[in-house]
Amino acid sequence: MARRSLLIWLAALLWIVPGTAAAQGRLPEPLQRYVEEALRQSETPGVGIAIVNGDDPPIAQGFGVRRMGVAALVDADTLFNIGSLAKSFTAAAAAALVDEGRLGWNDPVVRWLPTMELADPWLTRQITLADLLSHRTGLQAANTAWYRTGIDRAEILRRVRYLEPAAPFRTQQVYNNALYVVAGEVIAAAGGTSWEDVVRSRLLRPLGMTRTIVGMASSTSGNVATPHVVIGGRQQAIRPGDYVSTAPAGGIESTARDMVRWLRFQLGDGSFEGRRVLSGETLQAMHEPWVIIPTTPAMRSARNVRFFGGYGLGWNVMDYYGHKLLWHSGNNDGVMSYMALIPERRLGIVVLQNSWIAQNLRFDLASRILDHYLGLPTRDYAGETLRAARAAQARAAPAPAGPPPAVLPPLELGAYAGLYRSDLYGPVSVTRTARGLVLKLGEGDEAVLTPLSRDTFAVRWRNRIWGEFGDTRVTFALDDSGRPARLSMLVVRDRVEARRVEPAR
């Protein structure tokens, strides 16, 4: 009798706790097995998956572990940093103010930020909120280097005057995280509060996204997915990065369960559980292309795209085997994400993963899930990616047998030391130490410099999360007197050019 009462109590508990197996669906068994095997084969610690499919019970489910070597499972309530999926929240926050009559998609940015200046005064007057949100400003990308310098939003806003044109205005997409930060400042000014408060009050609270966090340093304790990267050929856990200053572009944490609510809202008409959150018109405006993205046969084949590519407001607008597809990916230190909507089928998917070890896994799992629910022939996407990666590794040139011969720069190392300044990226210091030269970006990352040839040095960041693809090289240019006067280096995809303003002391 006691055992029967216990079973009844447990069943009741499962019924009343939100998101348990009784309240929400689970992935069909074939998909569960596929996800589990893909994690095992790729050595990815864990993923959170959210699925909405019409009137079926939504799915919020975790797989794997939050941290390598720790028996703490990922579940529906595990927090992940969602990276650039945050852009859909920033666009929706703007949409809420559009509905309230506080803001217009085509409002000039200087109406709300009168101190903002761009290099071209005409562009300063013309650029609008929609231009920022659709990445159609034509201004050069500034996606990595600013994040690594540790500057705040006010300084980002000041420095956009140094962004150079990369394409004619409103002709193509030039993806720019920095200008999403500016969009967040427009939202704050129009709302009379902070970007964070607009997101919380207009979106998170009405949608009941109680576990989603904005505008705070990344969570490190509790039910949180730890980020992982590969350093020196070995996967390891790292501390999460600080995304407070760039949060409108990619600094929100959420869970599979909360992202179910975001998917349901985005697949609806702007209302949620009987409450109007956005008008159908503003919701639709975000989901339509505001700029076309050129595609190639190879790109379309890789992404199962048949027609065109475009970018809306916080969303890529493409198709998946002819079905309209709205999607976005996200990538922050050691975490990755992907979100996809098929509006005509009321189908939505989110994949959150806590490692960089298999960077295509989020796409591969989403494609397999899309195929299942759309009734399409499918493939072993994750297996294909893994086999291709292993083949590429096998073809890679073997490492040299020993260290390269020492290279001496033409000048004494202390001659390169000093303070260099980039209008766009700020100060770059080069310091002579007992062990050689050390370079530092603003108040952010440091790197050790090793001579390569003449005035070019290898740049190896002390923070190893970026691994081999983050390391780079810096070249110093000499003035007429033979002294270092400028430096140039590529930080991921951002070109940093700095002039010397102060010699070493």
C-alpha positions, 0 to 999 in steps of 0.5 A: 500500500505504501509503495502504491501511494509513493507511485501515485505521489511521484506521478502527481509530481511529474504532472505538476512540475513544468517540463517533465516527461508528462507535461512535455514531449520527448524526441522520437526514439530514432532522433534520441538515438541519433543525438546520443550517438552524434554526441558520442562520436563527436565527443561533444559534452552536452546539448539542449534541444527545443522543438515546437511542431504544430499542436504537438506537445513541445519538446525541451530535452537535454543530452549529455553533461554540463561539464566534462568529467562531472556527472551533472546532466544537461536537462530542459532547464540548463542555462546556455549562452545563446550567442547571436540568437540574441539578435532576434530578441533585440529586433523584437524589443525594437518591434515592441517599441514600434507597436507602442509608437515610440520608435520607427523601423526607418527612424534615423539613428541620430534622432535617438543618438544625436552624438553618434558620428560616422566617417561619412556625414551623409551616412550619419544622417541617413542610417536607420534602425532597420539598417542596423538590424539588417546588417545593410549599412555597408560598414566594415565588420567589427565582430571580434577585436572590440570584444577582446579589448574589454570596452563598454557600450559608450566607447563602442558608440564613440568608435563607430565613427572610425568604421570604414565602408566595405560595401555601398550603403544598402546593397549587401549584408555586412554582418556587424556585431558592433552596430547591433550594440548601437541598435541596443542603445537606440532601443534604450533611448526610445524606451527611456530605459536600458536595452535590458529592461525593454527585453525583460518587460516587453518580451521575457515577462509576457512570454514567461521566460523565467530562466532567461538572463540578459545584461549580466555576467555569464552564469558560472554556478548552478544548472549551467552548461560550462563552455569547452574548447580544444586547446593543444589538441585536447578538449577542456572546460573554460570560464565563460566570456564577459558579454555585458557590453555586447549583449544586444549582439550576443549576450543572453543566456537561456534554456531549452524550456524557455526557448520553446516559448520563444519558438512558439511566440515566433511561430504565432501571430504576435500574441502568446497564451491570450496576451498580445505581445507584438502586432502581427505586422511587426512580427512579420516585418522581422521575418521578411528579407530587408537585404538579399544575400548572394548565394552560390551553388555550393552554398545552396547545396551545403544548406539545402537551399533552393531559391534565395538568401536574405536577412530580415531583422535579426533573422536569416531568411532562406528556404529549406528544400523549398520551405521558407526557413528563418534561422540564426546561429550563435557562437561565443567562447566555447558555446554554439547555438542554432535556431530554425523556424519553418513558419508554414508548418509551425515547426521550430528547432533550437540546438544549444551546445557547450563545446567548440569541438564539433562546430557543425553539430548544431546544424547537423542535428537541426537538419536531421530533426527538420527532415524527420518532421518535414517527412524528407529523405535524410542523411547522416549529417553528423557522420558526414561532417565527422568523416570529412574533418578526419579526412582533412586532418589525415591530409594535413602536412605533418608537424615539423620534426623540431622547432624552427631555427631562431629568427632575429628581428633586424632591431633590438626587441626593445625598439618595438616596445611602446604604445600604439593606437588604433582609432577603431580598436583603441590602444595596443601596448607592446612591452619588453619583458625578460622573456621577450615582447608582450602585446595587449589589446586595450584592457583585454587579451595579452599575447606573446610575440615571437620573431618570424621574419624581419619585422613580423612576429607570431602572436600567441594569445595567452588565453588559449580558447581561440586555439590555433585559428585565433593566433595570428601575426603582427607586422611592424612598419618602420619610419624613415629613421628606421624606428617602428612607427605602425603595426598591423595584424588580423584578429580573426577577421578584423584588421587592426591597424595602429600607429605608434604614439608613445615609445617604451619607457 
